[in-house]
Amino acid sequence: MGASVPLRRITGGRQDLSRASGISGVDPEVRAQIEARARGQRKAKRGPRPKLTVDLPHSLIDALTDLARAEDVAKGDLVALALIDLIEDHRSGRLDLEGLKIRAHSMRVGYRLEFPPEWR
């Protein structure tokens, strides 16, 4: 085989994986494919990130951002904490949504919640 090309040329400056793995004399393209597959397998093991996208009023997002900055915590952690409280309140019977429900114009849900004006 030809001269070994450092993998950093192929991977854009990352570590020369041939030195780290002890593999030598492997065609650079083959080595790059093997490493890409290994990266993909590691990523697949971790699985998809648990993620939820929701539409929120700007006032609520701004208040959440301010709170996260003031407490030096991630916004996602604050949302998770609020959701935990909401679910625990629902399970214990303390959550009453009846005063907030209005008919939704949707095939997916029967109601949506109407929030106080300062949070819309």
C-alpha angles and dihedrals in degrees: 000000000000128000115305113253113213109251090229088075089058097038097046100253101324121136118299096253093194089069093044094049098038091237115139136171094031117136107258093233092052091046091050091051092049092050092046090052091049090051090049091050092050090049092048091052090057089051128207119323112259101248139166127186119203136170112241132178114261091240091059093047091049092049090048091050091050092049093048091051093046093051095035093232134124118272089228090058091052091049091049090051092050091049092049089053091047093051093045090050090051093048092050094047094246094116115091115179098166095101091052101045121108127172113273124219091223139109091215101056136021097216143024127197123252112214129204113277094254090061099045 
